[in-house]
Amino acid sequence: MPISGLLEGEPFDAETKRIIRLAFEAARVALDPKWGHHADAILAKRVIELAKEGERNPDILCEQAVQSFRMQRI
């Protein structure tokens, strides 16, 4: 699932969108592929939420999105 569609209409500059895409792809790799598209949607939304809160470090965006997903699975 590409995250680009979810970024449409969001008030991010080109560099922030690049960072969001990078963090999202890293988060997808970090999870077991069995979660598939279900995980993609959750990860994408969480990365965007964190970016809206001001986070711009792709490593932190990735880590927090993955952690959030795993917490939901418990």
N, CA, C and O atoms as a Tripos MOL2 file, in Angstrom:
@<TRIPOS>MOLECULE
protein
  296   295    74     0     0
PROTEIN
NO_CHARGES

@<TRIPOS>ATOM
      1 N           0.8370   -1.1790    0.0000 N.3       1 MET1
      2 CA          0.0000    0.0000    0.0000 C.3       1 MET1
      3 C           0.8800    1.2390    0.0000 C.2       1 MET1
      4 O           1.6650    1.4410    0.9270 O.2       1 MET1
      5 N           0.7630    2.0530   -1.0040 N.am      2 PRO2
      6 CA          1.5300    3.3000   -0.9910 C.3       2 PRO2
      7 C           0.8920    4.3140   -0.0350 C.2       2 PRO2
      8 O          -0.3300    4.3860    0.0930 O.2       2 PRO2
      9 N           1.7240    5.0700    0.6110 N.am      3 ILE3
     10 CA          1.2460    6.0690    1.5590 C.3       3 ILE3
     11 C           0.9010    7.3850    0.8450 C.2       3 ILE3
     12 O           0.2570    8.2580    1.4280 O.2       3 ILE3
     13 N           1.3210    7.5220   -0.3910 N.am      4 SER4
     14 CA          1.1350    8.7750   -1.1270 C.3       4 SER4
     15 C          -0.3140    9.2390   -1.1430 C.2       4 SER4
     16 O          -0.5820   10.4300   -0.9860 O.2       4 SER4
     17 N          -1.2460    8.3230   -1.3300 N.am      5 GLY5
     18 CA         -2.6530    8.6940   -1.3680 C.3       5 GLY5
     19 C          -3.1290    9.3210   -0.0690 C.2       5 GLY5
     20 O          -3.9720   10.2180   -0.0820 O.2       5 GLY5
     21 N          -2.5950    8.8560    1.0490 N.am      6 LEU6
     22 CA         -2.9810    9.4010    2.3510 C.3       6 LEU6
     23 C          -2.3550   10.7650    2.6120 C.2       6 LEU6
     24 O          -2.8090   11.5020    3.4870 O.2       6 LEU6
     25 N          -1.3180   11.1000    1.8590 N.am      7 LEU7
     26 CA         -0.6530   12.3900    2.0430 C.3       7 LEU7
     27 C          -1.3110   13.5110    1.2370 C.2       7 LEU7
     28 O          -1.0190   14.6890    1.4420 O.2       7 LEU7
     29 N          -2.2080   13.1280    0.3120 N.am      8 GLU8
     30 CA         -2.9050   14.1290   -0.4870 C.3       8 GLU8
     31 C          -3.6890   15.0620    0.4350 C.2       8 GLU8
     32 O          -4.4350   14.6060    1.3020 O.2       8 GLU8
     33 N          -3.5210   16.3290    0.2480 N.am      9 GLY9
     34 CA         -4.2510   17.3080    1.0290 C.3       9 GLY9
     35 C          -3.6590   17.6050    2.3960 C.2       9 GLY9
     36 O          -4.1470   18.4820    3.1080 O.2       9 GLY9
     37 N          -2.6150   16.8840    2.7640 N.am     10 GLU10
     38 CA         -1.9560   17.1500    4.0470 C.3      10 GLU10
     39 C          -1.0050   18.3350    3.8910 C.2      10 GLU10
     40 O          -0.4060   18.5140    2.8310 O.2      10 GLU10
     41 N          -0.8640   19.1320    4.9280 N.am     11 PRO11
     42 CA         -0.0640   20.3590    4.8210 C.3      11 PRO11
     43 C           1.4360   20.1490    5.0320 C.2      11 PRO11
     44 O           2.0670   20.9060    5.7690 O.2      11 PRO11
     45 N           2.0070   19.1390    4.3980 N.am     12 PHE12
     46 CA          3.4240   18.8580    4.5550 C.3      12 PHE12
     47 C           4.1930   19.3510    3.3370 C.2      12 PHE12
     48 O           3.6980   19.3010    2.2110 O.2      12 PHE12
     49 N           5.4070   19.8280    3.5770 N.am     13 ASP13
     50 CA          6.2620   20.2110    2.4560 C.3      13 ASP13
     51 C           6.8760   18.9490    1.8430 C.2      13 ASP13
     52 O           6.7390   17.8540    2.3890 O.2      13 ASP13
     53 N           7.5380   19.1110    0.7270 N.am     14 ALA14
     54 CA          8.0880   17.9660   -0.0110 C.3      14 ALA14
     55 C           9.0730   17.1550    0.8340 C.2      14 ALA14
     56 O           9.0630   15.9250    0.7830 O.2      14 ALA14
     57 N           9.9090   17.8220    1.5970 N.am     15 GLU15
     58 CA         10.8950   17.1110    2.4210 C.3      15 GLU15
     59 C          10.2060   16.2920    3.5180 C.2      15 GLU15
     60 O          10.6060   15.1590    3.7870 O.2      15 GLU15
     61 N           9.2000   16.8450    4.1340 N.am     16 THR16
     62 CA          8.4780   16.1060    5.1740 C.3      16 THR16
     63 C           7.7750   14.9010    4.5740 C.2      16 THR16
     64 O           7.7610   13.8320    5.1850 O.2      16 THR16
     65 N           7.1940   15.0480    3.3940 N.am     17 LYS17
     66 CA          6.5540   13.9100    2.7310 C.3      17 LYS17
     67 C           7.5800   12.8190    2.4170 C.2      17 LYS17
     68 O           7.2810   11.6300    2.5220 O.2      17 LYS17
     69 N           8.7720   13.2250    2.0380 N.am     18 ARG18
     70 CA          9.8390   12.2510    1.7760 C.3      18 ARG18
     71 C          10.1800   11.4920    3.0570 C.2      18 ARG18
     72 O          10.3370   10.2710    3.0350 O.2      18 ARG18
     73 N          10.2940   12.2060    4.1560 N.am     19 ILE19
     74 CA         10.6090   11.5960    5.4550 C.3      19 ILE19
     75 C           9.4920   10.6370    5.8750 C.2      19 ILE19
     76 O           9.7680    9.5480    6.3760 O.2      19 ILE19
     77 N           8.2560   11.0330    5.6740 N.am     20 ILE20
     78 CA          7.1180   10.1920    6.0270 C.3      20 ILE20
     79 C           7.1440    8.9040    5.2130 C.2      20 ILE20
     80 O           6.9320    7.8180    5.7520 O.2      20 ILE20
     81 N           7.4030    9.0270    3.9210 N.am     21 ARG21
     82 CA          7.4710    7.8300    3.0690 C.3      21 ARG21
     83 C           8.5890    6.8940    3.5200 C.2      21 ARG21
     84 O           8.4100    5.6780    3.5780 O.2      21 ARG21
     85 N           9.7310    7.4720    3.8340 N.am     22 LEU22
     86 CA         10.8740    6.6920    4.2980 C.3      22 LEU22
     87 C          10.5350    5.9550    5.5970 C.2      22 LEU22
     88 O          10.8080    4.7620    5.7270 O.2      22 LEU22
     89 N           9.9460    6.6640    6.5470 N.am     23 ALA23
     90 CA          9.5800    6.0630    7.8350 C.3      23 ALA23
     91 C           8.5410    4.9610    7.6470 C.2      23 ALA23
     92 O           8.6260    3.9080    8.2780 O.2      23 ALA23
     93 N           7.5710    5.2030    6.7870 N.am     24 PHE24
     94 CA          6.5310    4.2090    6.5320 C.3      24 PHE24
     95 C           7.1210    2.9360    5.9380 C.2      24 PHE24
     96 O           6.7910    1.8360    6.3810 O.2      24 PHE24
     97 N           7.9800    3.0730    4.9530 N.am     25 GLU25
     98 CA          8.5910    1.8930    4.3320 C.3      25 GLU25
     99 C           9.4540    1.1260    5.3320 C.2      25 GLU25
    100 O           9.4540   -0.1050    5.3320 O.2      25 GLU25
    101 N          10.1850    1.8400    6.1790 N.am     26 ALA26
    102 CA         11.0020    1.1850    7.1970 C.3      26 ALA26
    103 C          10.1190    0.4410    8.2000 C.2      26 ALA26
    104 O          10.4640   -0.6560    8.6400 O.2      26 ALA26
    105 N           8.9930    1.0330    8.5550 N.am     27 ALA27
    106 CA          8.0700    0.3940    9.4940 C.3      27 ALA27
    107 C           7.4790   -0.8810    8.8860 C.2      27 ALA27
    108 O           7.3150   -1.8830    9.5830 O.2      27 ALA27
    109 N           7.1650   -0.8450    7.6070 N.am     28 ARG28
    110 CA          6.6270   -2.0300    6.9280 C.3      28 ARG28
    111 C           7.6390   -3.1710    6.9650 C.2      28 ARG28
    112 O           7.2710   -4.3260    7.1770 O.2      28 ARG28
    113 N           8.9060   -2.8470    6.7610 N.am     29 VAL29
    114 CA          9.9640   -3.8590    6.7710 C.3      29 VAL29
    115 C          10.1510   -4.4240    8.1840 C.2      29 VAL29
    116 O          10.4780   -5.6000    8.3470 O.2      29 VAL29
    117 N           9.9450   -3.5940    9.1860 N.am     30 ALA30
    118 CA         10.1690   -4.0090   10.5730 C.3      30 ALA30
    119 C           9.1350   -5.0060   11.0770 C.2      30 ALA30
    120 O           9.3940   -5.7260   12.0410 O.2      30 ALA30
    121 N           7.9760   -5.0600   10.4440 N.am     31 LEU31
    122 CA          6.9260   -5.9580   10.9040 C.3      31 LEU31
    123 C           6.9240   -7.2560   10.1080 C.2      31 LEU31
    124 O           7.3980   -7.3150    8.9730 O.2      31 LEU31
    125 N           6.3850   -8.2790   10.7260 N.am     32 ASP32
    126 CA          6.2000   -9.5650   10.0680 C.3      32 ASP32
    127 C           5.2550   -9.3620    8.8760 C.2      32 ASP32
    128 O           4.2010   -8.7460    9.0300 O.2      32 ASP32
    129 N           5.6140   -9.8670    7.7040 N.am     33 PRO33
    130 CA          4.7760   -9.6620    6.5180 C.3      33 PRO33
    131 C           3.3770  -10.2630    6.6210 C.2      33 PRO33
    132 O           2.5120   -9.9340    5.8090 O.2      33 PRO33
    133 N           3.1370  -11.1230    7.5850 N.am     34 LYS34
    134 CA          1.8060  -11.7410    7.7200 C.3      34 LYS34
    135 C           0.7170  -10.7000    8.0110 C.2      34 LYS34
    136 O          -0.4620  -10.9540    7.7650 O.2      34 LYS34
    137 N           1.1050   -9.5360    8.5310 N.am     35 TRP35
    138 CA          0.1100   -8.5130    8.8530 C.3      35 TRP35
    139 C          -0.4310   -7.8330    7.5990 C.2      35 TRP35
    140 O          -1.5520   -7.3240    7.6110 O.2      35 TRP35
    141 N           0.3360   -7.8190    6.5320 N.am     36 GLY36
    142 CA         -0.1260   -7.3220    5.2380 C.3      36 GLY36
    143 C          -0.7170   -5.9240    5.2490 C.2      36 GLY36
    144 O          -0.2300   -5.0270    5.9360 O.2      36 GLY36
    145 N          -1.7810   -5.7610    4.4680 N.am     37 HIS37
    146 CA         -2.3870   -4.4450    4.2760 C.3      37 HIS37
    147 C          -3.0200   -3.8820    5.5410 C.2      37 HIS37
    148 O          -3.1230   -2.6650    5.7000 O.2      37 HIS37
    149 N          -3.4370   -4.7500    6.4260 N.am     38 HIS38
    150 CA         -4.0010   -4.2800    7.6990 C.3      38 HIS38
    151 C          -2.9620   -3.4520    8.4550 C.2      38 HIS38
    152 O          -3.2660   -2.3710    8.9610 O.2      38 HIS38
    153 N          -1.7580   -3.9600    8.5250 N.am     39 ALA39
    154 CA         -0.6800   -3.2340    9.2090 C.3      39 ALA39
    155 C          -0.3210   -1.9600    8.4550 C.2      39 ALA39
    156 O          -0.0460   -0.9290    9.0680 O.2      39 ALA39
    157 N          -0.3240   -2.0290    7.1350 N.am     40 ASP40
    158 CA          0.0370   -0.8590    6.3320 C.3      40 ASP40
    159 C          -0.8360    0.3390    6.6640 C.2      40 ASP40
    160 O          -0.3310    1.4470    6.8450 O.2      40 ASP40
    161 N          -2.1220    0.1290    6.7440 N.am     41 ALA41
    162 CA         -3.0430    1.2290    7.0200 C.3      41 ALA41
    163 C          -2.7930    1.8310    8.4020 C.2      41 ALA41
    164 O          -2.7840    3.0510    8.5650 O.2      41 ALA41
    165 N          -2.5940    0.9770    9.3770 N.am     42 ILE42
    166 CA         -2.3430    1.4550   10.7420 C.3      42 ILE42
    167 C          -1.0110    2.1970   10.8180 C.2      42 ILE42
    168 O          -0.9240    3.2720   11.4120 O.2      42 ILE42
    169 N           0.0170    1.6230   10.2170 N.am     43 LEU43
    170 CA          1.3370    2.2690   10.2310 C.3      43 LEU43
    171 C           1.2920    3.6260    9.5380 C.2      43 LEU43
    172 O           1.8270    4.6110   10.0480 O.2      43 LEU43
    173 N           0.6600    3.6700    8.3860 N.am     44 ALA44
    174 CA          0.5900    4.9250    7.6210 C.3      44 ALA44
    175 C          -0.1000    6.0140    8.4320 C.2      44 ALA44
    176 O           0.3960    7.1360    8.5250 O.2      44 ALA44
    177 N          -1.2330    5.6810    9.0110 N.am     45 LYS45
    178 CA         -1.9690    6.6740    9.8000 C.3      45 LYS45
    179 C          -1.1550    7.1550   10.9920 C.2      45 LYS45
    180 O          -1.1570    8.3440   11.3090 O.2      45 LYS45
    181 N          -0.4600    6.2350   11.6530 N.am     46 ARG46
    182 CA          0.3270    6.6120   12.8350 C.3      46 ARG46
    183 C           1.5150    7.4860   12.4590 C.2      46 ARG46
    184 O           1.8030    8.4670   13.1440 O.2      46 ARG46
    185 N           2.2080    7.1410   11.3810 N.am     47 VAL47
    186 CA          3.3400    7.9610   10.9380 C.3      47 VAL47
    187 C           2.8590    9.3700   10.6120 C.2      47 VAL47
    188 O           3.5120   10.3470   10.9800 O.2      47 VAL47
    189 N           1.7360    9.4840    9.9320 N.am     48 ILE48
    190 CA          1.1960   10.8030    9.5810 C.3      48 ILE48
    191 C           0.7930   11.5690   10.8400 C.2      48 ILE48
    192 O           1.0630   12.7660   10.9480 O.2      48 ILE48
    193 N           0.1520   10.8920   11.7890 N.am     49 GLU49
    194 CA         -0.2160   11.5480   13.0580 C.3      49 GLU49
    195 C           1.0140   12.1110   13.7630 C.2      49 GLU49
    196 O           1.0090   13.2540   14.2190 O.2      49 GLU49
    197 N           2.0510   11.3100   13.8470 N.am     50 LEU50
    198 CA          3.2790   11.7450   14.5200 C.3      50 LEU50
    199 C           3.9180   12.9240   13.7880 C.2      50 LEU50
    200 O           4.4310   13.8510   14.4150 O.2      50 LEU50
    201 N           3.8820   12.8800   12.4650 N.am     51 ALA51
    202 CA          4.4350   13.9900   11.6850 C.3      51 ALA51
    203 C           3.6180   15.2680   11.9100 C.2      51 ALA51
    204 O           4.1780   16.3630   11.9660 O.2      51 ALA51
    205 N           2.3070   15.1270   12.0380 N.am     52 LYS52
    206 CA          1.4550   16.2870   12.3170 C.3      52 LYS52
    207 C           1.7830   16.8910   13.6770 C.2      52 LYS52
    208 O           1.6400   18.0950   13.8900 O.2      52 LYS52
    209 N           2.2270   16.0290   14.5970 N.am     53 GLU53
    210 CA          2.6240   16.4960   15.9320 C.3      53 GLU53
    211 C           3.9980   17.1520   15.9190 C.2      53 GLU53
    212 O           4.4330   17.7200   16.9200 O.2      53 GLU53
    213 N           4.6870   17.0690   14.7660 N.am     54 GLY54
    214 CA          5.9590   17.7630   14.6380 C.3      54 GLY54
    215 C           7.1960   16.9000   14.5290 C.2      54 GLY54
    216 O           8.2930   17.4190   14.3220 O.2      54 GLY54
    217 N           7.0460   15.5900   14.6630 N.am     55 GLU55
    218 CA          8.2210   14.7090   14.5760 C.3      55 GLU55
    219 C           8.7160   14.6560   13.1320 C.2      55 GLU55
    220 O           7.9260   14.4950   12.2020 O.2      55 GLU55
    221 N          10.0280   14.7930   12.9530 N.am     56 ARG56
    222 CA         10.6130   14.7660   11.6180 C.3      56 ARG56
    223 C          11.7720   13.7790   11.4780 C.2      56 ARG56
    224 O          12.3770   13.6770   10.4110 O.2      56 ARG56
    225 N          12.0750   13.0660   12.5370 N.am     57 ASN57
    226 CA         13.1390   12.0660   12.4810 C.3      57 ASN57
    227 C          12.5310   10.7590   11.9660 C.2      57 ASN57
    228 O          11.6770   10.1790   12.6370 O.2      57 ASN57
    229 N          12.9560   10.2810   10.7830 N.am     58 PRO58
    230 CA         12.3400    9.0800   10.2310 C.3      58 PRO58
    231 C          12.5220    7.8400   11.1090 C.2      58 PRO58
    232 O          11.6570    6.9640   11.1280 O.2      58 PRO58
    233 N          13.6280    7.7600   11.8240 N.am     59 ASP59
    234 CA         13.8490    6.6100   12.7060 C.3      59 ASP59
    235 C          12.8390    6.6000   13.8510 C.2      59 ASP59
    236 O          12.3060    5.5480   14.2060 O.2      59 ASP59
    237 N          12.5830    7.7570   14.4180 N.am     60 ILE60
    238 CA         11.6160    7.8610   15.5110 C.3      60 ILE60
    239 C          10.2030    7.6200   14.9930 C.2      60 ILE60
    240 O           9.4160    6.9290   15.6390 O.2      60 ILE60
    241 N           9.8760    8.1870   13.8300 N.am     61 LEU61
    242 CA          8.5640    7.9550   13.2370 C.3      61 LEU61
    243 C           8.3310    6.4570   13.0360 C.2      61 LEU61
    244 O           7.2710    5.9350   13.3810 O.2      61 LEU61
    245 N           9.3110    5.7870   12.4880 N.am     62 CYS62
    246 CA          9.2250    4.3470   12.2540 C.3      62 CYS62
    247 C           9.0620    3.5940   13.5690 C.2      62 CYS62
    248 O           8.1370    2.7960   13.7250 O.2      62 CYS62
    249 N           9.9450    3.8440   14.4910 N.am     63 GLU63
    250 CA          9.9450    3.1260   15.7700 C.3      63 GLU63
    251 C           8.6270    3.2990   16.5160 C.2      63 GLU63
    252 O           8.0720    2.3310   17.0360 O.2      63 GLU63
    253 N           8.1320    4.5160   16.5680 N.am     64 GLN64
    254 CA          6.8990    4.7620   17.3060 C.3      64 GLN64
    255 C           5.6790    4.1770   16.6030 C.2      64 GLN64
    256 O           4.7470    3.7170   17.2630 O.2      64 GLN64
    257 N           5.6750    4.1900   15.2810 N.am     65 ALA65
    258 CA          4.5600    3.5870   14.5430 C.3      65 ALA65
    259 C           4.5330    2.0750   14.7550 C.2      65 ALA65
    260 O           3.4700    1.4950   14.9770 O.2      65 ALA65
    261 N           5.6930    1.4450   14.6870 N.am     66 VAL66
    262 CA          5.7770   -0.0050   14.9050 C.3      66 VAL66
    263 C           5.3830   -0.3460   16.3370 C.2      66 VAL66
    264 O           4.6330   -1.2940   16.5700 O.2      66 VAL66
    265 N           5.8770    0.4130   17.2780 N.am     67 GLN67
    266 CA          5.5530    0.1710   18.6710 C.3      67 GLN67
    267 C           4.0440    0.3190   18.9080 C.2      67 GLN67
    268 O           3.4470   -0.4890   19.6210 O.2      67 GLN67
    269 N           3.4440    1.3230   18.3280 N.am     68 SER68
    270 CA          2.0110    1.5350   18.4500 C.3      68 SER68
    271 C           1.2350    0.3530   17.8760 C.2      68 SER68
    272 O           0.2660   -0.1090   18.4800 O.2      68 SER68
    273 N           1.6590   -0.1350   16.7120 N.am     69 PHE69
    274 CA          1.0040   -1.2850   16.0960 C.3      69 PHE69
    275 C           1.1130   -2.5080   16.9950 C.2      69 PHE69
    276 O           0.1280   -3.2140   17.2130 O.2      69 PHE69
    277 N           2.2940   -2.7550   17.5080 N.am     70 ARG70
    278 CA          2.4990   -3.9350   18.3620 C.3      70 ARG70
    279 C           1.6760   -3.8500   19.6430 C.2      70 ARG70
    280 O           1.1840   -4.8660   20.1350 O.2      70 ARG70
    281 N           1.5250   -2.6410   20.1820 N.am     71 MET71
    282 CA          0.7250   -2.4630   21.4000 C.3      71 MET71
    283 C          -0.7460   -2.7820   21.1110 C.2      71 MET71
    284 O          -1.4420   -3.3060   21.9810 O.2      71 MET71
    285 N          -1.2140   -2.4810   19.9320 N.am     72 GLN72
    286 CA         -2.5910   -2.7770   19.5700 C.3      72 GLN72
    287 C          -2.8190   -4.2710   19.4220 C.2      72 GLN72
    288 O          -3.9430   -4.7480   19.5750 O.2      72 GLN72
    289 N          -1.7630   -5.0090   19.1270 N.am     73 ARG73
    290 CA         -1.8660   -6.4510   18.8950 C.3      73 ARG73
    291 C          -1.8480   -7.2410   20.1980 C.2      73 ARG73
    292 O          -2.1570   -8.4330   20.1950 O.2      73 ARG73
    293 N          -1.4990   -6.6120   21.2920 N.am     74 ILE74
    294 CA         -1.3930   -7.3410   22.5830 C.3      74 ILE74
    295 C          -2.7780   -7.6370   23.1300 C.2      74 ILE74
    296 O          -2.9050   -8.2370   24.1970 O.2      74 ILE74
@<TRIPOS>BOND
     1     1     2 1
     2     2     3 1
     3     3     4 2
     4     3     5 am
     5     5     6 1
     6     6     7 1
     7     7     8 2
     8     7     9 am
     9     9    10 1
    10    10    11 1
    11    11    12 2
    12    11    13 am
    13    13    14 1
    14    14    15 1
    15    15    16 2
    16    15    17 am
    17    17    18 1
    18    18    19 1
    19    19    20 2
    20    19    21 am
    21    21    22 1
    22    22    23 1
    23    23    24 2
    24    23    25 am
    25    25    26 1
    26    26    27 1
    27    27    28 2
    28    27    29 am
    29    29    30 1
    30    30    31 1
    31    31    32 2
    32    31    33 am
    33    33    34 1
    34    34    35 1
    35    35    36 2
    36    35    37 am
    37    37    38 1
    38    38    39 1
    39    39    40 2
    40    39    41 am
    41    41    42 1
    42    42    43 1
    43    43    44 2
    44    43    45 am
    45    45    46 1
    46    46    47 1
    47    47    48 2
    48    47    49 am
    49    49    50 1
    50    50    51 1
    51    51    52 2
    52    51    53 am
    53    53    54 1
    54    54    55 1
    55    55    56 2
    56    55    57 am
    57    57    58 1
    58    58    59 1
    59    59    60 2
    60    59    61 am
    61    61    62 1
    62    62    63 1
    63    63    64 2
    64    63    65 am
    65    65    66 1
    66    66    67 1
    67    67    68 2
    68    67    69 am
    69    69    70 1
    70    70    71 1
    71    71    72 2
    72    71    73 am
    73    73    74 1
    74    74    75 1
    75    75    76 2
    76    75    77 am
    77    77    78 1
    78    78    79 1
    79    79    80 2
    80    79    81 am
    81    81    82 1
    82    82    83 1
    83    83    84 2
    84    83    85 am
    85    85    86 1
    86    86    87 1
    87    87    88 2
    88    87    89 am
    89    89    90 1
    90    90    91 1
    91    91    92 2
    92    91    93 am
    93    93    94 1
    94    94    95 1
    95    95    96 2
    96    95    97 am
    97    97    98 1
    98    98    99 1
    99    99   100 2
   100    99   101 am
   101   101   102 1
   102   102   103 1
   103   103   104 2
   104   103   105 am
   105   105   106 1
   106   106   107 1
   107   107   108 2
   108   107   109 am
   109   109   110 1
   110   110   111 1
   111   111   112 2
   112   111   113 am
   113   113   114 1
   114   114   115 1
   115   115   116 2
   116   115   117 am
   117   117   118 1
   118   118   119 1
   119   119   120 2
   120   119   121 am
   121   121   122 1
   122   122   123 1
   123   123   124 2
   124   123   125 am
   125   125   126 1
   126   126   127 1
   127   127   128 2
   128   127   129 am
   129   129   130 1
   130   130   131 1
   131   131   132 2
   132   131   133 am
   133   133   134 1
   134   134   135 1
   135   135   136 2
   136   135   137 am
   137   137   138 1
   138   138   139 1
   139   139   140 2
   140   139   141 am
   141   141   142 1
   142   142   143 1
   143   143   144 2
   144   143   145 am
   145   145   146 1
   146   146   147 1
   147   147   148 2
   148   147   149 am
   149   149   150 1
   150   150   151 1
   151   151   152 2
   152   151   153 am
   153   153   154 1
   154   154   155 1
   155   155   156 2
   156   155   157 am
   157   157   158 1
   158   158   159 1
   159   159   160 2
   160   159   161 am
   161   161   162 1
   162   162   163 1
   163   163   164 2
   164   163   165 am
   165   165   166 1
   166   166   167 1
   167   167   168 2
   168   167   169 am
   169   169   170 1
   170   170   171 1
   171   171   172 2
   172   171   173 am
   173   173   174 1
   174   174   175 1
   175   175   176 2
   176   175   177 am
   177   177   178 1
   178   178   179 1
   179   179   180 2
   180   179   181 am
   181   181   182 1
   182   182   183 1
   183   183   184 2
   184   183   185 am
   185   185   186 1
   186   186   187 1
   187   187   188 2
   188   187   189 am
   189   189   190 1
   190   190   191 1
   191   191   192 2
   192   191   193 am
   193   193   194 1
   194   194   195 1
   195   195   196 2
   196   195   197 am
   197   197   198 1
   198   198   199 1
   199   199   200 2
   200   199   201 am
   201   201   202 1
   202   202   203 1
   203   203   204 2
   204   203   205 am
   205   205   206 1
   206   206   207 1
   207   207   208 2
   208   207   209 am
   209   209   210 1
   210   210   211 1
   211   211   212 2
   212   211   213 am
   213   213   214 1
   214   214   215 1
   215   215   216 2
   216   215   217 am
   217   217   218 1
   218   218   219 1
   219   219   220 2
   220   219   221 am
   221   221   222 1
   222   222   223 1
   223   223   224 2
   224   223   225 am
   225   225   226 1
   226   226   227 1
   227   227   228 2
   228   227   229 am
   229   229   230 1
   230   230   231 1
   231   231   232 2
   232   231   233 am
   233   233   234 1
   234   234   235 1
   235   235   236 2
   236   235   237 am
   237   237   238 1
   238   238   239 1
   239   239   240 2
   240   239   241 am
   241   241   242 1
   242   242   243 1
   243   243   244 2
   244   243   245 am
   245   245   246 1
   246   246   247 1
   247   247   248 2
   248   247   249 am
   249   249   250 1
   250   250   251 1
   251   251   252 2
   252   251   253 am
   253   253   254 1
   254   254   255 1
   255   255   256 2
   256   255   257 am
   257   257   258 1
   258   258   259 1
   259   259   260 2
   260   259   261 am
   261   261   262 1
   262   262   263 1
   263   263   264 2
   264   263   265 am
   265   265   266 1
   266   266   267 1
   267   267   268 2
   268   267   269 am
   269   269   270 1
   270   270   271 1
   271   271   272 2
   272   271   273 am
   273   273   274 1
   274   274   275 1
   275   275   276 2
   276   275   277 am
   277   277   278 1
   278   278   279 1
   279   279   280 2
   280   279   281 am
   281   281   282 1
   282   282   283 1
   283   283   284 2
   284   283   285 am
   285   285   286 1
   286   286   287 1
   287   287   288 2
   288   287   289 am
   289   289   290 1
   290   290   291 1
   291   291   292 2
   292   291   293 am
   293   293   294 1
   294   294   295 1
   295   295   296 2
@<TRIPOS>SUBSTRUCTURE
     1 MET1         2 RESIDUE 1 A MET
     2 PRO2         6 RESIDUE 1 A PRO
     3 ILE3        10 RESIDUE 1 A ILE
     4 SER4        14 RESIDUE 1 A SER
     5 GLY5        18 RESIDUE 1 A GLY
     6 LEU6        22 RESIDUE 1 A LEU
     7 LEU7        26 RESIDUE 1 A LEU
     8 GLU8        30 RESIDUE 1 A GLU
     9 GLY9        34 RESIDUE 1 A GLY
    10 GLU10       38 RESIDUE 1 A GLU
    11 PRO11       42 RESIDUE 1 A PRO
    12 PHE12       46 RESIDUE 1 A PHE
    13 ASP13       50 RESIDUE 1 A ASP
    14 ALA14       54 RESIDUE 1 A ALA
    15 GLU15       58 RESIDUE 1 A GLU
    16 THR16       62 RESIDUE 1 A THR
    17 LYS17       66 RESIDUE 1 A LYS
    18 ARG18       70 RESIDUE 1 A ARG
    19 ILE19       74 RESIDUE 1 A ILE
    20 ILE20       78 RESIDUE 1 A ILE
    21 ARG21       82 RESIDUE 1 A ARG
    22 LEU22       86 RESIDUE 1 A LEU
    23 ALA23       90 RESIDUE 1 A ALA
    24 PHE24       94 RESIDUE 1 A PHE
    25 GLU25       98 RESIDUE 1 A GLU
    26 ALA26      102 RESIDUE 1 A ALA
    27 ALA27      106 RESIDUE 1 A ALA
    28 ARG28      110 RESIDUE 1 A ARG
    29 VAL29      114 RESIDUE 1 A VAL
    30 ALA30      118 RESIDUE 1 A ALA
    31 LEU31      122 RESIDUE 1 A LEU
    32 ASP32      126 RESIDUE 1 A ASP
    33 PRO33      130 RESIDUE 1 A PRO
    34 LYS34      134 RESIDUE 1 A LYS
    35 TRP35      138 RESIDUE 1 A TRP
    36 GLY36      142 RESIDUE 1 A GLY
    37 HIS37      146 RESIDUE 1 A HIS
    38 HIS38      150 RESIDUE 1 A HIS
    39 ALA39      154 RESIDUE 1 A ALA
    40 ASP40      158 RESIDUE 1 A ASP
    41 ALA41      162 RESIDUE 1 A ALA
    42 ILE42      166 RESIDUE 1 A ILE
    43 LEU43      170 RESIDUE 1 A LEU
    44 ALA44      174 RESIDUE 1 A ALA
    45 LYS45      178 RESIDUE 1 A LYS
    46 ARG46      182 RESIDUE 1 A ARG
    47 VAL47      186 RESIDUE 1 A VAL
    48 ILE48      190 RESIDUE 1 A ILE
    49 GLU49      194 RESIDUE 1 A GLU
    50 LEU50      198 RESIDUE 1 A LEU
    51 ALA51      202 RESIDUE 1 A ALA
    52 LYS52      206 RESIDUE 1 A LYS
    53 GLU53      210 RESIDUE 1 A GLU
    54 GLY54      214 RESIDUE 1 A GLY
    55 GLU55      218 RESIDUE 1 A GLU
    56 ARG56      222 RESIDUE 1 A ARG
    57 ASN57      226 RESIDUE 1 A ASN
    58 PRO58      230 RESIDUE 1 A PRO
    59 ASP59      234 RESIDUE 1 A ASP
    60 ILE60      238 RESIDUE 1 A ILE
    61 LEU61      242 RESIDUE 1 A LEU
    62 CYS62      246 RESIDUE 1 A CYS
    63 GLU63      250 RESIDUE 1 A GLU
    64 GLN64      254 RESIDUE 1 A GLN
    65 ALA65      258 RESIDUE 1 A ALA
    66 VAL66      262 RESIDUE 1 A VAL
    67 GLN67      266 RESIDUE 1 A GLN
    68 SER68      270 RESIDUE 1 A SER
    69 PHE69      274 RESIDUE 1 A PHE
    70 ARG70      278 RESIDUE 1 A ARG
    71 MET71      282 RESIDUE 1 A MET
    72 GLN72      286 RESIDUE 1 A GLN
    73 ARG73      290 RESIDUE 1 A ARG
    74 ILE74      294 RESIDUE 1 A ILE
